[in-house]
Amino acid sequence: MRVRSWLASRCATNSNLGSTFSFSNNQSQPPKQYHVSDPSSSSDSTPSTTSTETSSVSLHSNLSLQTLPSVPSLQKITPETLNVSYLCLNSLKPRQNHLPVTCLVVQDNLLYAASSHEINVYDRTSLSLIDSFNDKDSSLGSVKSVTFCDGKIFSAHQDCKIRVWKVSSTTKHHKLVTTLPTANDRLRRFVLPKNYVNVRRHKKLLWIKHADAVTGLAVNDNNGLIYSVSWDKSLKIWRASDLQCLESIQAHEDAVNAVAVSVDGTVYTGSADCRIRVWSKPLNEKRHVLVATLEKHKSAVNALALNNDGSVLFSGACDRSILVWEREDSANHMVVTGALRGHNKAILTLINVSDLLLSGSADRTVRIWKEGHDGKYACLSVLVGHRKPVKTLAAVWDDDNDVVSVFSGTLDGEIKKWQVSVSPCSQDIAKIK
């Protein structure tokens, strides 16, 4: 048993919890308003506010400044003047068993929510339950990640497997298609000894199999590939069309907790060994190679997110900081440009939607960040109201109304739906006109 790996990858969720913050879910209440306008304020200070919520949770807290002192802060209120409002529209209360929500994903008009071994599918507007699958047998393993490719649904599990699902055209229910690696893939490889690798003392497995929990999945629709990472320290690459495993890479020295892939096929893996590694497949080469190792975090890396064009990478770790990495013009990898600070416990999840970055933390809050014209990032809002660590986030941008629908899931099984609006102040609109 890999005690060090298990402890490192779990450090974020086992930390002591701080005090809670009150928040009303009454839909009749008006949304909270924040006026972001002071360009001179520094992230090192905690401004006074009149809002009861921001007096409890500062938008510009210095609680994580003691971590990574060598990395400059990128957090600063931008010169832009914005109106930011949010409202909790709905909340799914945990059931009696309080299963943690481990993954939230939006696909079309559906919200997929993984809780322990089951995956529930909700209408993302009303949060009404549409279907449940993988819920018949708890031995199938806790669900760690869900993604979509080539008309199929892929789920990663604690039991070392990746399951493939399809929606029935008649019943609209989700049905299991196969499990990765497939039986055909195993059959054509099991005879040759060269296809086996040592996974621990006195135990060998086919290299196409994960030997520990599969913790993350990422998809590149441009090349039809699926990337999986695991606590077995490996990165595996699968082809969605025939579900064949193409590559297996010993990616890290400890458990791999997160994976992200850019539109150009560059792969990023984050690990409990505190490192982020960058992988790419050179032109005319058959296999991915290590491009760079990014080393700035001082604790386990839990979450990765890329901006829309893949030029900026965000990483969150147990050290409470979000690091911002940008691509160098002369290189194929990223260099750190600064840190976003404010969460006072481990970062557990990161997502990018449009030009906003959302972060969820063991401190039970969700922070919304936006980059200004000066390259600095403003913390526009802090969503409070959860009673346990925020483990997973999903979001959808509504272009017609300039509104972001945010879904947050916690370790006590609660799912909240938020409506967040970010718009210029009225005087700025008048100037533009």
C-alpha positions as CSV (number, residue, x, y, z in Angstrom):
1,M,0.0,0.0,0.0
2,R,1.4,3.4,-1.1
3,V,0.9,5.3,2.2
4,R,2.7,8.4,1.0
5,S,0.8,8.6,-2.3
6,W,-2.6,8.1,-0.5
7,L,-1.9,10.8,2.1
8,A,-0.6,13.3,-0.4
9,S,-3.5,13.0,-2.8
10,R,-5.9,13.2,0.2
11,C,-4.4,16.2,2.0
12,A,-6.9,18.6,0.6
13,T,-10.0,16.8,1.8
14,N,-8.8,15.8,5.2
15,S,-7.9,19.3,6.4
16,N,-9.6,20.9,9.4
17,L,-12.6,22.9,8.4
18,G,-13.1,26.5,9.4
19,S,-16.3,28.4,10.4
20,T,-19.3,28.4,8.1
21,F,-20.9,31.5,6.5
22,S,-24.6,32.0,6.5
23,F,-26.4,32.2,3.1
24,S,-30.0,32.3,2.2
25,N,-31.4,30.3,-0.7
26,N,-34.6,32.2,-0.7
27,Q,-35.3,33.0,-4.4
28,S,-37.3,36.0,-3.5
29,Q,-34.2,37.8,-2.2
30,P,-32.4,40.1,-4.7
31,P,-29.0,39.1,-5.9
32,K,-26.0,40.3,-4.1
33,Q,-24.3,43.2,-5.8
34,Y,-20.5,44.0,-5.8
35,H,-19.0,47.1,-7.3
36,V,-15.4,46.4,-8.5
37,S,-13.8,49.7,-9.3
38,D,-10.7,50.6,-7.2
39,P,-7.6,50.1,-9.3
40,S,-5.2,51.2,-6.5
41,S,-6.1,48.4,-4.1
42,S,-3.6,45.6,-3.6
43,S,-4.2,41.9,-3.1
44,D,-2.1,42.2,0.1
45,S,-4.8,44.2,1.8
46,T,-8.3,43.4,3.0
47,P,-10.6,46.2,2.2
48,S,-13.5,47.1,4.4
49,T,-17.0,46.4,2.9
50,T,-20.6,47.1,3.8
51,S,-21.9,43.7,2.6
52,T,-22.5,41.2,5.3
53,E,-21.1,38.5,3.1
54,T,-17.9,40.2,2.0
55,S,-17.3,41.2,5.6
56,S,-17.0,37.5,6.3
57,V,-15.2,36.5,3.2
58,S,-13.0,39.2,1.6
59,L,-12.7,39.3,-2.1
60,H,-9.0,40.1,-1.6
61,S,-7.9,38.0,1.4
62,N,-4.2,37.7,2.3
63,L,-4.7,34.3,4.0
64,S,-2.5,32.4,1.5
65,L,0.2,35.0,1.2
66,Q,2.5,33.0,3.4
67,T,2.6,30.2,0.7
68,L,4.9,30.3,-2.3
69,P,6.5,33.6,-1.3
70,S,8.8,33.5,-4.4
71,V,5.8,33.7,-6.7
72,P,4.5,37.2,-7.3
73,S,0.8,37.9,-6.8
74,L,-1.3,38.4,-9.9
75,Q,-4.4,39.4,-7.9
76,K,-5.3,43.1,-8.2
77,I,-8.5,45.0,-8.7
78,T,-8.5,45.9,-12.3
79,P,-9.1,49.4,-13.7
80,E,-12.4,48.1,-15.2
81,T,-15.6,48.9,-13.4
82,L,-17.9,46.0,-13.2
83,N,-21.2,45.1,-11.7
84,V,-21.1,41.6,-10.3
85,S,-24.2,39.9,-8.9
86,Y,-25.0,36.3,-8.0
87,L,-28.0,34.4,-6.7
88,C,-28.4,30.8,-5.5
89,L,-31.3,29.6,-7.6
90,N,-31.6,26.0,-6.4
91,S,-30.0,23.5,-4.1
92,L,-30.2,19.7,-4.0
93,K,-29.9,18.6,-0.4
94,P,-27.8,15.6,0.4
95,R,-29.6,12.3,0.9
96,Q,-29.4,10.4,4.2
97,N,-26.1,8.7,3.2
98,H,-24.4,12.0,2.4
99,L,-22.5,10.6,-0.5
100,P,-19.8,13.2,-1.7
101,V,-20.3,14.8,-5.1
102,T,-17.1,13.9,-6.9
103,C,-17.8,15.2,-10.4
104,L,-20.1,17.6,-12.1
105,V,-20.3,18.0,-15.9
106,V,-22.7,19.8,-18.2
107,Q,-23.5,18.3,-21.5
108,D,-26.1,20.1,-23.7
109,N,-29.1,20.7,-21.4
110,L,-28.1,18.0,-18.9
111,L,-26.1,18.0,-15.7
112,Y,-24.2,14.8,-14.9
113,A,-23.4,14.5,-11.1
114,A,-21.3,11.6,-9.8
115,S,-21.9,10.7,-6.1
116,S,-19.9,7.7,-4.9
117,H,-20.6,4.9,-7.4
118,E,-23.7,6.3,-9.0
119,I,-24.1,8.9,-11.7
120,N,-27.3,11.0,-11.7
121,V,-28.5,13.0,-14.7
122,Y,-30.5,16.2,-14.1
123,D,-32.2,18.8,-16.3
124,R,-29.7,21.6,-15.8
125,T,-32.4,24.2,-15.8
126,S,-34.8,22.7,-13.2
127,L,-32.4,20.2,-11.6
128,S,-35.1,17.6,-11.9
129,L,-33.8,14.0,-12.0
130,I,-33.9,12.4,-15.4
131,D,-31.9,9.2,-15.1
132,S,-29.5,7.3,-12.8
133,F,-26.9,4.8,-13.9
134,N,-24.0,2.7,-12.4
135,D,-26.2,2.7,-9.3
136,K,-27.0,-1.0,-9.1
137,D,-23.7,-2.3,-7.8
138,S,-21.5,-0.4,-5.4
139,S,-18.6,-2.7,-6.1
140,L,-18.2,-1.0,-9.5
141,G,-16.2,1.7,-7.7
142,S,-16.6,5.4,-6.8
143,V,-16.8,7.6,-9.9
144,K,-13.9,10.1,-10.1
145,S,-14.5,11.7,-13.5
146,V,-17.0,11.9,-16.4
147,T,-16.4,13.1,-19.9
148,F,-17.9,12.8,-23.4
149,C,-16.4,11.8,-26.8
150,D,-17.6,10.4,-30.1
151,G,-21.2,10.1,-28.9
152,K,-20.2,8.1,-25.8
153,I,-20.0,8.8,-22.1
154,F,-16.8,7.8,-20.3
155,S,-16.6,7.4,-16.5
156,A,-13.4,6.9,-14.4
157,H,-13.6,4.7,-11.3
158,Q,-12.0,3.9,-8.0
159,D,-11.8,0.2,-9.1
160,C,-9.1,1.0,-11.8
161,K,-11.5,0.9,-14.7
162,I,-13.0,3.3,-17.3
163,R,-16.6,2.5,-18.3
164,V,-18.2,3.4,-21.5
165,W,-21.9,4.3,-21.7
166,K,-24.4,5.2,-24.4
167,V,-27.9,6.7,-24.2
168,S,-30.6,4.4,-25.6
169,S,-32.5,6.0,-28.5
170,T,-35.7,4.4,-27.3
171,T,-35.7,4.5,-23.5
172,K,-33.3,7.5,-23.2
173,H,-31.6,5.6,-20.3
174,H,-27.9,5.1,-20.1
175,K,-26.6,1.6,-20.9
176,L,-23.1,0.2,-20.3
177,V,-21.3,-0.5,-23.6
178,T,-18.0,-1.9,-22.4
179,T,-15.2,-1.4,-19.9
180,L,-11.7,-0.2,-20.7
181,P,-9.5,-1.9,-21.5
182,T,-11.9,-3.9,-23.7
183,A,-11.9,-7.7,-23.8
184,N,-10.6,-7.6,-27.4
185,D,-7.7,-5.4,-26.4
186,R,-6.8,-7.6,-23.5
187,L,-7.2,-10.8,-25.6
188,R,-4.7,-9.7,-28.3
189,R,-2.1,-8.8,-25.8
190,F,-2.3,-11.2,-22.9
191,V,-0.1,-14.0,-24.5
192,L,3.1,-12.0,-25.0
193,P,5.2,-11.5,-21.8
194,K,6.5,-8.1,-23.1
195,N,3.0,-6.7,-22.7
196,Y,3.2,-7.1,-18.9
197,V,4.7,-4.6,-16.5
198,N,5.5,-4.7,-12.8
199,V,2.9,-2.6,-10.8
200,R,4.1,-3.6,-7.4
201,R,6.1,-6.4,-5.7
202,H,5.3,-9.8,-7.1
203,K,2.4,-8.4,-9.2
204,K,2.3,-7.8,-13.0
205,L,-0.4,-6.4,-15.2
206,L,-0.9,-5.7,-18.9
207,W,0.4,-2.2,-19.6
208,I,-3.0,-1.2,-20.9
209,K,-4.6,-1.6,-17.5
210,H,-4.6,1.0,-14.7
211,A,-3.4,-0.5,-11.4
212,D,-5.1,2.0,-9.1
213,A,-8.0,4.4,-9.0
214,V,-8.5,6.4,-12.3
215,T,-8.7,10.0,-11.1
216,G,-9.2,12.1,-14.2
217,L,-10.2,12.0,-17.8
218,A,-9.6,14.6,-20.6
219,V,-10.7,14.6,-24.2
220,N,-9.3,16.2,-27.3
221,D,-12.1,16.3,-29.9
222,N,-9.7,17.4,-32.6
223,N,-7.8,14.1,-32.6
224,G,-10.4,11.8,-31.0
225,L,-8.2,10.8,-28.1
226,I,-9.0,10.3,-24.4
227,Y,-6.4,10.8,-21.7
228,S,-6.7,9.1,-18.3
229,V,-4.6,9.5,-15.2
230,S,-4.4,7.4,-12.1
231,W,-3.0,7.0,-8.6
232,D,-0.8,4.4,-10.2
233,K,1.3,7.4,-11.4
234,S,0.5,6.8,-15.1
235,L,-1.0,8.6,-18.1
236,K,-2.8,6.4,-20.6
237,I,-4.0,7.4,-24.1
238,W,-7.1,5.8,-25.7
239,R,-8.6,6.1,-29.1
240,A,-12.3,6.9,-28.9
241,S,-13.3,5.3,-32.2
242,D,-12.3,1.7,-31.4
243,L,-11.6,2.2,-27.6
244,Q,-8.0,0.9,-28.0
245,C,-5.3,1.8,-25.6
246,L,-2.5,3.4,-27.6
247,E,0.1,4.5,-25.0
248,S,0.9,4.1,-21.4
249,I,3.4,6.6,-19.8
250,Q,4.9,6.5,-16.3
251,A,4.2,10.1,-15.8
252,H,5.1,10.9,-12.2
253,E,6.8,9.7,-9.0
254,D,3.5,9.8,-7.1
255,A,-0.3,9.7,-7.6
256,V,-1.6,11.7,-10.6
257,N,-4.6,13.7,-9.6
258,A,-5.5,15.9,-12.6
259,V,-5.2,16.0,-16.4
260,A,-5.9,18.7,-19.0
261,V,-5.4,18.8,-22.8
262,S,-5.2,21.9,-25.0
263,V,-6.7,22.2,-28.5
264,D,-3.3,21.5,-30.1
265,G,-2.9,18.2,-28.2
266,T,-0.5,19.3,-25.5
267,V,-1.3,17.3,-22.3
268,Y,-0.7,18.5,-18.7
269,T,-0.7,16.2,-15.7
270,G,-0.7,17.3,-12.0
271,S,0.5,15.0,-9.3
272,A,0.9,14.5,-5.6
273,D,4.6,14.8,-6.2
274,C,4.0,18.6,-6.4
275,R,4.9,18.7,-10.1
276,I,3.0,19.5,-13.4
277,R,4.4,17.7,-16.4
278,V,3.8,18.7,-20.0
279,W,3.5,16.1,-22.8
280,S,3.4,16.4,-26.5
281,K,3.6,14.2,-29.6
282,P,6.2,15.6,-32.1
283,L,5.3,15.6,-35.8
284,N,5.6,12.2,-37.4
285,E,6.3,10.5,-34.0
286,K,4.2,7.7,-32.6
287,R,4.5,8.5,-28.9
288,H,4.1,11.4,-26.6
289,V,7.3,12.7,-25.0
290,L,8.0,14.8,-21.9
291,V,8.3,18.5,-22.9
292,A,8.7,20.1,-19.5
293,T,8.3,19.7,-15.8
294,L,6.7,22.7,-14.0
295,E,7.9,23.0,-10.4
296,K,6.6,25.8,-8.2
297,H,3.9,24.2,-6.0
298,K,5.1,23.0,-2.6
299,S,2.3,20.4,-2.1
300,A,0.0,18.1,-4.0
301,V,-1.4,19.4,-7.3
302,N,-5.2,18.8,-7.2
303,A,-6.7,20.6,-10.2
304,L,-5.7,21.9,-13.6
305,A,-7.6,24.1,-16.1
306,L,-6.8,25.8,-19.4
307,N,-8.2,28.9,-21.0
308,N,-10.1,28.7,-24.2
309,D,-7.1,28.8,-26.6
310,G,-4.7,26.8,-24.4
311,S,-2.3,29.6,-23.9
312,V,-2.8,29.9,-20.1
313,L,-2.7,27.1,-17.6
314,F,-4.1,27.4,-14.1
315,S,-3.1,24.9,-11.4
316,G,-4.5,24.5,-7.8
317,A,-2.9,22.7,-5.0
318,C,-3.0,22.0,-1.2
319,D,-0.8,25.1,-0.7
320,R,-3.9,27.2,-1.2
321,S,-2.6,29.2,-4.2
322,I,-3.7,29.1,-7.8
323,L,-0.7,29.4,-10.1
324,V,-1.0,31.1,-13.5
325,W,1.3,29.7,-16.3
326,E,1.6,31.3,-19.7
327,R,3.2,29.9,-22.9
328,E,6.5,31.3,-23.9
329,D,6.8,32.4,-27.5
330,S,10.1,30.6,-27.8
331,A,9.0,27.3,-26.1
332,N,6.4,24.7,-26.2
333,H,5.8,24.8,-22.4
334,M,4.5,27.2,-19.8
335,V,6.3,29.5,-17.3
336,V,4.7,30.7,-14.1
337,T,3.7,34.4,-14.2
338,G,2.1,34.7,-10.8
339,A,-0.3,33.4,-8.2
340,L,-4.0,34.1,-7.3
341,R,-4.4,34.1,-3.5
342,G,-7.5,34.3,-1.3
343,H,-8.6,30.8,-0.5
344,N,-7.5,29.8,3.0
345,K,-7.6,26.0,2.4
346,A,-6.6,23.6,-0.4
347,I,-7.8,24.2,-3.9
348,L,-9.8,21.2,-5.0
349,T,-11.2,22.1,-8.4
350,L,-10.7,24.7,-11.2
351,I,-12.7,25.4,-14.4
352,N,-12.5,28.0,-17.1
353,V,-15.6,29.3,-18.8
354,S,-15.5,32.1,-21.4
355,D,-13.0,34.6,-19.8
356,L,-13.8,33.6,-16.2
357,L,-11.9,31.2,-13.9
358,L,-13.8,29.5,-11.1
359,S,-12.1,27.9,-8.2
360,G,-13.5,25.6,-5.5
361,S,-11.8,25.0,-2.2
362,A,-11.8,23.0,1.1
363,D,-12.6,26.4,2.7
364,R,-16.2,25.8,1.4
365,T,-16.2,28.7,-1.0
366,V,-16.2,29.3,-4.8
367,R,-14.2,32.3,-6.1
368,I,-14.7,33.9,-9.5
369,W,-11.7,35.4,-11.2
370,K,-11.3,37.6,-14.3
371,E,-8.2,38.9,-16.1
372,G,-8.0,42.6,-16.7
373,H,-6.4,44.5,-19.5
374,D,-3.2,44.9,-17.4
375,G,-2.8,41.1,-17.1
376,K,-3.8,41.2,-13.4
377,Y,-6.7,39.1,-12.1
378,A,-9.6,40.4,-10.0
379,C,-11.6,38.2,-7.7
380,L,-15.0,39.4,-8.7
381,S,-17.1,37.4,-6.2
382,V,-17.0,34.8,-3.5
383,L,-19.9,32.3,-3.5
384,V,-20.6,31.2,0.1
385,G,-23.2,28.9,1.6
386,H,-21.8,25.4,1.4
387,R,-21.2,23.6,4.6
388,K,-18.4,21.2,3.4
389,P,-15.5,21.5,1.0
390,V,-16.3,22.3,-2.7
391,K,-15.0,19.3,-4.6
392,T,-16.3,19.9,-8.1
393,L,-17.6,22.7,-10.4
394,A,-19.4,23.0,-13.7
395,A,-20.5,26.1,-15.6
396,V,-22.2,27.3,-18.7
397,W,-22.1,30.8,-20.3
398,D,-25.3,32.3,-21.6
399,D,-24.2,34.7,-24.4
400,D,-27.7,36.2,-24.8
401,N,-27.9,37.4,-21.2
402,D,-24.3,37.7,-20.2
403,V,-25.0,35.2,-17.3
404,V,-23.0,32.2,-16.1
405,S,-24.8,29.3,-14.6
406,V,-22.5,27.7,-12.0
407,F,-23.0,24.3,-10.4
408,S,-21.0,23.4,-7.3
409,G,-20.9,20.1,-5.5
410,T,-19.5,19.3,-2.1
411,L,-18.3,16.4,0.0
412,D,-21.6,16.2,2.0
413,G,-23.5,15.6,-1.2
414,E,-25.0,19.0,-1.8
415,I,-25.3,20.6,-5.3
416,K,-26.0,24.3,-5.7
417,K,-27.0,26.1,-8.8
418,W,-25.9,29.8,-9.0
419,Q,-26.6,32.6,-11.4
420,V,-23.7,34.9,-11.8
421,S,-23.9,38.1,-13.9
422,V,-20.9,40.3,-14.8
423,S,-21.6,43.5,-16.6
424,P,-20.1,47.0,-17.0
425,C,-21.4,49.8,-14.7
426,S,-24.0,52.1,-16.2
427,Q,-21.6,55.1,-16.4
428,D,-19.2,53.0,-18.5
429,I,-21.9,51.9,-20.8
430,A,-22.9,55.6,-21.3
431,K,-19.2,56.4,-22.1
432,I,-19.1,53.7,-24.7
433,K,-22.3,55.0,-26.3
